[in-house]
């Protein structure tokens, strides 16, 4: 059957890949993409290993398989949950190429290279800065109270997030092909959801700081015949003001001054030691 005849077939008859092939590729990606990092290619080996089942299905000759796998073993790096969309789109483009459509290998490589950065930006912002912060904030608080649900909640919650997001991203990429990621990046929905999750993460961080940063002053004095406790005065102005000050100092050192976590810990230790020694902290 020639290429012209193929083009007239219904969409479901055009596909060379079935759902089993795609599920195998997605499962390999989500399980193993970050298990073979190296300084030369980062996630290149993981991408190649994930798409290898698709390559074996699409190309029968040893030369075509070797050429395709070699291309997909080059340098590659993105956030693996949201970045699964690029893998899905790549599978769709390789399928079109195997069917004889006008899809050049260089175009596939250019698509991967152009989109791995933007999706890494979205994925890292949501996964690392929002989802993990929320889950860890809740789980750590439960764990410090001796509740075994704390670590279980984090493991189950993040596993569910990774599976759901990567599954949706991968199959969206495959169904929409080369335009999938551009449609996602151009959508206001992604920005609105990200902004909402950032607000929630800030609320969780604030609650976590207020509940877990234990710092108070023991300074007191007598004014007008009555005892005045500085801690009570601070609480009347803003509850948990001192924990907030400690959190602000940590953020300032980490974000503004670009100090290491070791430097921050040593700084807090020195400040705490000095203020306790002069009987300011209790």
Number of C-alpha atoms within 10 A of each C-alpha: 5 8 10 10 8 15 14 10 10 9 9 8 10 14 12 15 14 11 9 9 14 20 14 15 22 25 15 18 24 20 13 18 25 18 12 14 15 12 7 10 15 19 25 23 23 25 27 22 20 24 25 19 15 22 20 16 15 20 18 11 9 9 10 15 17 13 11 18 19 13 15 22 17 17 16 19 22 23 23 28 25 26 27 29 32 28 26 27 27 23 27 23 22 22 23 19 17 18 19 14 15 10 15 12 14 10 12 20 14 10 16 21 16 11 17 21 16 17 24 19 14 19 21 18 16 20 20 13 15 23 20 17 19 22 19 22 20 19 21 19 16 16 16 11 9 10 13 12 13 20 17 13 18 19 14 10 15 17 11 12 15 15 16 12 17 23 21 15 25 28 24 19 25 23 15 15 20 22 13 20 24 11 11 17 15 10 11 11 11 12 14 11 11 17 14 11 18 19 12 16 21 15 13 19 18 15 14 17 17 18 12 12 14 11 16 17 17 13 13 13 10 9 8 6 7 8 10 14 14 16 19 15 11 15 12 11 10 11 14 19 17 19 19 17 12 16 16 12 14 18 15 14 16 15 10 9 9 10 14 11 12 9 12 17 12 11 15 15 11 12 12 15 13 13 13 14 11 8 12 15 16 12
